[in-house]
Amino acid sequence: MLLYIHIPFCDSKCSYCAFNSYVDKFHLKDAYMDALCTQLKFELERFKVGQCEIESLFIGGGTPSTVAPKLYEKLFDMLKPYLGENIEITSEANPNSANYEWLEGMHKLGVNRISFGVQSFDKEKLKLLNRAHTADDAKEAILNAKEIGFKNLSLDLIYATLGDTKELLKHDLTTAFSLPINHLSAYALSIEEGTPFEKKPHMSKERISLTSWLFKEIADFGFTQYEISNFGSYRSKHNLGYWEYKDYIGLGSGAVGKLDLERYYPTNSVEEYIDNPLNIKIESLTVEDKKMEQIFLGLRSCVGVSKTILNIDELKKAELLVQEKKLIIKNDTFYNNDYLLADEIALFIS
């Protein structure tokens, strides 16, 4: 069982961001954190979570570092009986708001992994993306986290942005790998509806040749790719849990939860969530929906696709791809050689 907690507050709205996040609702923080506790109590019962059954906890957003550690205390007190021993507890953070005091406070609560939203170390690119931090802010925050005692540190980079060159991306990677990280996420810029970039589709410039080059460069630095966007000498247990199709509780406005063949969607409105955190829409999945998702997720990651979930026609197609060296099979599981071809392979099989 995984647990995701969504924090919808942000100190700035990035030009590409389509997540449920707001820069003008900070006055609702206290009430929102109380509402999370109300939903948590309900979800623990709905998911029938027993002692030590939560395998990983991820606090995302938005920007979790805009909320003071003290406001997380009640949640962590409620969670203590349900957290497994030595579990991965991650919080996302932005370099400009994750100051030493915040990092120290979260570490004392039990957070042992920080994922920093860096995106780039290039001044002009940060400005283009409307990021609120500088390259020096990012370096300082990561070094502070290491000094405080966080064992696992990750950072995000964005590529496929207008103006990206091999020189710029190489500088980003060289800077990233000069820091004490053991995980890196590299995301292609996508143009999402309702974002400032929606009217500027030319801002996204993905070229497969450049993406392939970038992935090879990351590998040359010693980080293994374990799914389409994630690399590391450490693999995030929470990330892998999604690819393995585990059940997960989704707490907060705009979060998503899944239990067997049902998905749960709390309201996207922060105010409505505070008024009634149990106003949760339910989506029913079919067995076929589940299989399709397992195929797509498995081929985009090191998880792979078990042959036991495929019907006769799908199995024949998968075996044909093995013959063509597009897939490999090991222990009755099909694995993808090239994550950039994952969706095309999944569509061919299904």
FENCOR-V395492 format. One record per residue. D_LAST is the distance of its C-alpha to the last C-alpha in whole Angstrom. Layout:
d_last = (D_LAST & D_LAST)
//
This chain:
d_last = (28 & 28 & 30 & 30 & 33 & 33 & 36 & 36 & 39 & 40 & 43 & 41 & 38 & 36 & 35 & 32 & 31 & 29 & 30 & 32 & 35 & 39 & 42 & 44 & 44 & 45 & 48 & 45 & 45 & 47 & 46 & 42 & 42 & 44 & 41 & 39 & 41 & 41 & 37 & 37 & 39 & 37 & 34 & 35 & 36 & 33 & 31 & 34 & 34 & 37 & 39 & 37 & 34 & 33 & 31 & 31 & 32 & 32 & 34 & 32 & 33 & 35 & 37 & 38 & 41 & 43 & 44 & 46 & 46 & 48 & 46 & 43 & 46 & 46 & 42 & 42 & 45 & 43 & 40 & 42 & 42 & 38 & 37 & 37 & 39 & 39 & 35 & 34 & 35 & 34 & 36 & 35 & 38 & 39 & 42 & 45 & 45 & 44 & 48 & 49 & 50 & 47 & 45 & 48 & 48 & 44 & 45 & 47 & 45 & 42 & 40 & 39 & 37 & 37 & 34 & 36 & 35 & 37 & 34 & 37 & 41 & 41 & 44 & 43 & 39 & 40 & 42 & 39 & 37 & 40 & 40 & 43 & 44 & 45 & 44 & 47 & 46 & 43 & 44 & 47 & 45 & 43 & 46 & 47 & 44 & 45 & 49 & 48 & 46 & 42 & 41 & 37 & 37 & 34 & 34 & 32 & 32 & 31 & 30 & 29 & 32 & 34 & 37 & 35 & 36 & 36 & 39 & 39 & 35 & 37 & 40 & 38 & 36 & 40 & 41 & 38 & 39 & 43 & 42 & 42 & 38 & 35 & 32 & 31 & 28 & 28 & 26 & 25 & 27 & 25 & 27 & 27 & 28 & 31 & 32 & 35 & 33 & 31 & 34 & 34 & 31 & 32 & 33 & 29 & 29 & 26 & 26 & 24 & 27 & 29 & 26 & 26 & 29 & 30 & 27 & 29 & 32 & 31 & 30 & 34 & 35 & 34 & 31 & 28 & 25 & 23 & 20 & 20 & 23 & 25 & 27 & 30 & 33 & 32 & 28 & 28 & 28 & 27 & 24 & 23 & 23 & 20 & 18 & 19 & 18 & 21 & 23 & 26 & 28 & 29 & 32 & 34 & 34 & 30 & 29 & 25 & 25 & 23 & 24 & 21 & 19 & 22 & 22 & 26 & 27 & 31 & 33 & 32 & 36 & 38 & 41 & 39 & 38 & 41 & 43 & 40 & 38 & 36 & 35 & 31 & 29 & 26 & 22 & 21 & 17 & 15 & 14 & 10 & 11 & 12 & 9 & 7 & 11 & 11 & 8 & 9 & 13 & 13 & 12 & 15 & 17 & 19 & 18 & 15 & 12 & 14 & 13 & 14 & 11 & 9 & 9 & 11 & 9 & 6 & 10 & 11 & 9 & 9 & 13 & 13 & 13 & 15 & 18 & 17 & 18 & 15 & 15 & 17 & 17 & 20 & 21 & 18 & 16 & 14 & 15 & 15 & 18 & 18 & 17 & 17 & 14 & 12 & 10 & 10 & 9 & 6 & 5 & 6 & 4 & 0)
//
